[in-house]
Amino acid sequence: MTQIALKPGVVTGEDYKALLAACKQGGYALPAVNVVNTSSINAVMEAASKNKADVIIQLSNGGAEFYAGKGMPDSFNAKVLGAVSAARHVHLLAEHYGICVVLHTDHADRKLIPWVEALITHGEDFYRETGKPLFTSHMLDLSAEDIDFNLSESARLLARMVKIDMSIEIELGVTGGEEDGVGSDNIEDARLYTQPEDCLRAWKTLAPLGHFSLAASFGNVHGVYKPGNVKLRPEILKNSQELVQTTCNTGPNPLDLVFHGGSGSEKAKIDEAIGYGVIKMNIDTDTQFAFSQPVGKFVEDNPKAFKFQIDPEDGTPYKKFYDPRKWLRAGEEGLIARLDEAFIDLKACGKSLALKKSEELAA
């Protein structure tokens, strides 16, 4: 197998497709981590650099709005400008972490189509300025809609995105649970399992236009639940790949598949899904807790510092404890530790294509 090498930084277009092909050939996948501020973005890049792995950084509409600041009066504008600002932050720093980063926006349902369109407009401006798009890909999650509308709208936006070397992620079937106002816990079991025939239809509709990835539901659920509550059936992915391959005369595992609702999943199911062409696994609930838990412990360990600037009994100053850099760093370290585990689970450690590039230049 020939190992390709990519320039460190944000990857788009042909480089993105090459990265996904390397994942399939190497039998690994990339964690896709939802971020909400510079602290979480930097922690993700630090974790990837530490593990010599590439990574996907993504924003939901709510994460983007939070990035812009909850005090911003125009909620829609905050969603747009927050995403743009976060993307520019990653473009500026990713190269210096020595890794490849995929920039992506997460779940955008029907009401959020204008958000995606506004971000594509900013991407077009960025493309004219730099020769590459602002984001690697956007997700259009119309899984709750009729499949005709889902695929036709996805095709409409992909036709526009292809002109600036972008990809699209779509969803067929429904991922259970709710994430940032998208989704529901009240879903019929049958809708949690995508039909292979629908995956074939997506391939026939979108592949002639450009690159797409597919979140095909196989029992996935957002959030973490008691063991036994989530029934994953990765064989659905296998059947979908085989149907596209035999019908369209492609190579093996032609679909670039996405594993949504990865938090709390059984490791054996993760392994099986990767074997069927999963190149991306979303992880949000676990990383939220991994960031928050050490912050809570830091506060518990230093209770006076979060009540007093100076100890009322002995005059001890507490600035070095309540300084946000202290407890935010504790959160970052917790997030990094959880991502250490994710990179191992996804077999991505030591496989950064950017690392290969730097080694070749040094040789």
C-alpha positions, -999 to +999 in steps of 0.1 A: +000+000+000+014+034-010+014+059+018+004+094+007+015+125+024-004+157+029+005+192+040-004+198+077-034+220+082-071+220+071-076+195+043-102+200+015-111+187-019-089+160-034-067+160-002-098+152+019-108+123-004-073+110-003-074+111+036-106+091+036-092+066+012-062+062+035-086+055+064-103+027+045-070+012+032-055+014+067-085+001+085-091+031+108-115+060+112-113+096+124-130+110+155-153+139+148-154+161+178-180+189+184-165+221+197-179+252+212-150+276+219-113+281+213-105+260+244-122+229+231-108+234+196-072+238+209-076+207+231-088+186+201-058+197+180-035+191+209-049+156+214-045+148+177-009+161+177-001+140+208-015+109+192+001+116+158-033+113+143-056+134+120-090+146+133-123+161+124-134+193+141-171+201+137-196+226+149-234+223+154-255+254+149-257+258+187-219+254+191-214+280+164-238+304+181-221+299+214-187+305+198-200+339+186-212+348+221-246+343+237-250+380+240-251+385+202-286+397+196-291+382+161-292+344+167-290+335+130-261+358+124-244+344+155-247+309+141-231+320+108-203+342+122-195+319+150-189+291+125-169+313+103-148+326+132-141+291+145-131+279+110-107+307+106-092+299+140-085+264+129-071+275+095-047+297+114-034+271+139-039+236+126-007+237+105+013+245+135+000+215+154+014+194+126-018+175+118-044+173+091-078+187+102-111+182+085-135+211+092-172+202+092-206+215+103-229+190+120-266+182+118-285+209+098-322+199+094-347+216+071-350+248+092-312+252+091-308+250+053-304+289+052-275+285+078-257+261+055-263+283+025-249+313+043-218+293+052-214+282+016-215+319+006-187+326+031-169+296+018-171+310-017-156+343-005-128+324+013-121+304-018-116+335-039-093+348-012-072+317-006-079+291-033-096+267-008-130+265+009-135+276+045-150+243+055-142+208+042-178+197+043-212+206+056-239+182+068-274+184+056-296+162+078-329+158+061-335+123+074-368+134+090-381+144+055-393+124+026-363+108+008-372+126-025-367+160-008-337+148+011-318+137-020-329+165-043-320+192-018-287+175-010-280+174-047-289+211-051-264+221-025-237+197-035-238+211-070-229+245-056-203+232-031-184+211-056-174+244-074-153+253-043-139+218-037-163+210-009-180+177+001-214+171+017-226+147+044-261+134+043-282+112+066-305+084+057-326+068+084-327+086+117-302+087+145-321+085+178-319+111+205-316+148+202-286+171+195-288+209+196-324+210+187-322+184+159-338+150+164-362+134+189-363+105+213-398+095+199-387+076+168-401+043+155-375+015+157-378+008+120-366+043+112-334+037+132-322+013+105-314+026+070-324+004+040-295-005+017-318+004-013-319+040+000-281+040+001-279+029-035-303+056-045-281+082-027-251+069-046-268+071-079-281+107-072-250+122-056-219+104-068-222+118-104-221+153-089-193+151-064-180+137-032-204+128-004-203+109+029-233+091+043-245+087+079-265+055+074-284+047+106-278+012+121-295+018+155-273+048+165-285+071+192-272+104+204-262+104+240-252+077+264-277+050+276-278+020+298-262-011+283-287-030+262-308+000+254-291+007+220-292-021+195-265-015+169-267-036+137-235-028+117-244-055+091-267-029+076-236-010+065-221-042+050-252-049+031-254-013+018-218-014+006-223-047-012-254-035-029-237-004-043-206-023-053-225-050-072-251-027-088-227+001-099-196-020-105-174-002-080-146-013-058-152-026-023-168-003+003-175+025-021-195+045+004-177+068+029-198+060+059-203+080+091-210+066+126-232+091+144-239+087+181-205+071+188-204+081+225-207+050+248-207+025+219-194-010+223-158-013+211-165-045+191-193-027+172-169+002+164-144-023+150-170-040+129-183-007+116-148+004+106-144-029+086-175-019+066-162+014+055-169+038+084-143+066+081-157+090+107-173+086+142-190+115+159-182+119+196-198+147+216-216+135+247-185+117+261-162+147+253-186+171+270-185+151+302-147+146+299-143+184+298-168+191+326-159+164+351-123+177+359-136+212+361-160+201+387-133+183+406-111+214+405-138+234+420-145+208+447-108+206+455-105+244+458-139+255+472-127+287+489-112+300+457-146+301+441-162+320+470-135+344+480-107+363+462-088+363+495-093+338+524-114+356+550-096+337+578-059+338+569-057+363+540-045+337+515-050+350+479-067+326+456-060+342+422-039+312+410-069+290+415-099+310+402-079+322+372-099+308+343-068+295+327-064+270+356-098+254+355-102+256+317-069+238+314-082+211+337-112+207+313-089+206+283-068+179+299-099+158+305-110+162+269-075+152+257-076+121+278-109+110+264-097+116+229-066+095+236-091+066+241-110+075+210-079+075+188-071+040+201-106+027+196-106+040+160-071+027+153-060+061+142-029+066+165+003+072+146-014+074+112-014+111+105-007+118+069+008+151+079+033+133+101+044+112+071+049+144+052+071+160+079+092+128+082+098+127+045+110+163+044+133+157+073+148+125+057 
